[in-house]
Amino acid sequence: MKIWGVGLTVILNLAVALSLFVYAQSEMPLRSLFVYNPELGYGVIVAAAIGIGWSVVYTAMNLRTRRAKKGFRAAENLQKRIRQVRAGERKI
């Protein structure tokens, strides 16, 4: 996955979280939502926080996985070169 794929994933996750937050405020302002429907108001805040948090966590995990794959490929290439040197197919 290229870096634009990571960025696209972050944007989509944040869009879902913020759309929940904006939709809840389109019905009534957030302060009124807490007064008249506190369970809905707190639910909206929790859902938006989870969405934003998941976006950050998913991006971090995705970037760590990409770096680990690059390191794994480098180790494979090194082992391949060592085998070629031992077999005499390649000079140091």
Secondary structure, DSSP 8 states (H G I E B T S, - for coil): --HHHHHHHHHHHHHHHHHHHHHHHHHS-HHHHHHH-HHHHHHHHHHHHHHHHHHHHHHHHHHHHHHHHHHHHHHHHHHHHHHHHHHTSS--
